[in-house]
Amino acid sequence: MLGGFFTPQFMASLNFPGYHLHFLSEYRTRGGHLLECRYKQVRIGLQHIPKLEVGLPLTIDYLTADLDTDITKDLEEAE
């Protein structure tokens, strides 16, 4: 089973832009980030969510943080 979401480019400061997919094994004993796959049979379901509510901290550290950092290299290292 796969599940995931799409983050548009204009929301890059909240999440890495593009598709973000996770897998879950048949018996739900393993899961994680999906980096590559081959499929035999596919059933697709979509849910459009037009509203996103994000609770952000109200701390000086967060409010003065530089969120314009390019996280591409960090993401490649993490995966």
Secondary structure, 3 states (H helix, E strand, C coil): CEEEEEECHHHCCCCCCEEEEEEECCCCCCEEECCCCCCCCCCCCCCCCCCCCCCCCCCHHHHCCCCCCCCHHHHHHHC
